[in-house]
Amino acid sequence: TGGFEIRNYVESISAEGGGIVPLKYVITEVPPSYVQPFHSHTNVDEINLISAGEIYFIESDSLTESDVDAIREQGVLVRAGDAVVSQSGKRHTVANLSDKYARLIGTISAKNSVPEFKPDWKK
């Protein structure tokens, strides 16, 4: 439901002496009445700082994006200044159930050193 997320990535962060640091920054504008698809990652952990608005963060192996009431009841409401951590392998989502945009500033870091950092997203 709702509009589309707007995502801006900062990628290809160079290491001193060459190579790529296995880290990306993502600034995400989450529209009102929007539930991001539930997903998990196998090789990355992510940390999101809420910089504006509020979202619900939830980890669940069974809920879907349409389970808005359950997301509201079982999720954790986080507001500007709060942060959430999503560990690799845990199915999770964020939901903006308010009437205003929310903004997340995230870091996505690879668990393993790799020549080319490709974050994974599994629905």
C-alpha positions in Angstrom: 0.0 0.0 0.0 1.0 3.6 -0.2 3.7 5.1 -2.5 7.2 4.1 -3.4 10.3 4.2 -1.4 13.0 6.6 -2.5 16.5 5.2 -2.0 19.8 6.9 -2.4 22.9 4.7 -2.1 26.5 5.7 -1.2 28.5 2.8 -2.7 32.0 1.8 -3.7 33.7 3.2 -0.6 37.4 2.9 -1.3 39.8 1.6 1.3 43.1 3.3 2.0 45.6 1.5 -0.3 43.0 0.3 -2.7 40.1 -2.1 -2.6 36.4 -1.6 -1.7 35.2 -1.5 1.9 32.3 -4.0 2.3 29.9 -1.3 3.4 27.1 0.8 1.9 25.0 3.7 3.1 21.4 4.0 2.2 19.1 6.9 2.7 15.5 5.8 2.4 12.4 7.9 2.3 9.5 5.7 3.4 6.1 7.0 2.2 3.1 7.1 4.5 1.0 4.0 4.7 3.8 1.9 3.2 5.0 -1.5 4.3 8.4 -2.6 2.9 8.3 -6.2 1.6 9.4 -8.7 4.3 12.9 -9.9 3.5 16.1 -11.4 4.9 19.8 -11.3 4.0 22.4 -14.1 4.0 25.6 -12.1 3.9 24.8 -8.7 5.3 23.8 -7.0 8.6 22.1 -3.6 8.5 21.6 -0.8 11.0 19.0 1.9 10.4 18.9 5.2 12.2 15.5 6.9 12.0 16.2 10.5 11.1 12.7 11.7 10.6 9.2 10.4 11.3 8.4 7.1 12.8 8.2 3.5 11.6 7.4 0.0 13.0 10.2 -2.5 12.9 9.4 -6.2 13.1 11.0 -9.5 12.6 8.6 -12.4 11.7 8.7 -15.7 9.9 5.0 -15.7 9.1 3.5 -12.2 8.7 3.0 -10.6 5.3 2.9 -7.0 4.3 -0.9 -7.0 4.4 -0.9 -7.9 8.1 -0.9 -4.2 9.1 -2.8 -4.7 12.4 -0.4 -7.5 13.5 2.6 -5.4 12.5 1.3 -2.5 14.6 0.6 -4.8 17.6 3.7 -6.9 17.4 6.2 -4.5 15.9 8.4 -2.0 17.8 7.5 1.7 17.1 10.7 3.7 16.6 11.0 7.4 16.1 13.6 10.0 15.0 16.8 9.4 16.9 16.2 5.6 17.4 18.1 2.9 15.6 17.2 -0.7 14.7 19.6 -3.6 13.9 18.7 -6.4 11.4 21.0 -9.3 11.7 21.8 -11.6 8.8 19.2 -14.4 8.4 16.3 -12.8 10.2 13.2 -12.0 8.2 12.2 -8.4 8.8 10.5 -5.3 7.5 9.8 -1.7 8.3 6.3 -0.1 8.1 5.4 3.5 8.0 1.8 3.5 9.3 1.7 7.3 9.8 0.5 10.0 7.4 3.9 11.6 6.9 7.2 10.5 5.3 9.8 8.8 7.4 13.5 8.8 6.7 16.0 6.1 7.5 19.8 6.4 7.2 21.2 2.9 7.0 24.4 1.0 6.8 24.7 -2.3 5.1 27.8 -4.3 5.9 29.0 -7.6 4.5 29.8 -10.4 7.0 32.6 -11.7 4.7 35.3 -9.9 2.9 34.6 -10.0 -0.8 36.3 -8.5 -3.8 32.9 -6.9 -4.9 30.3 -6.1 -2.3 26.8 -7.2 -3.5 24.2 -6.9 -0.7 21.6 -9.6 -1.0 17.8 -9.3 -0.5 15.7 -12.5 -0.2 11.9 -12.3 0.0 
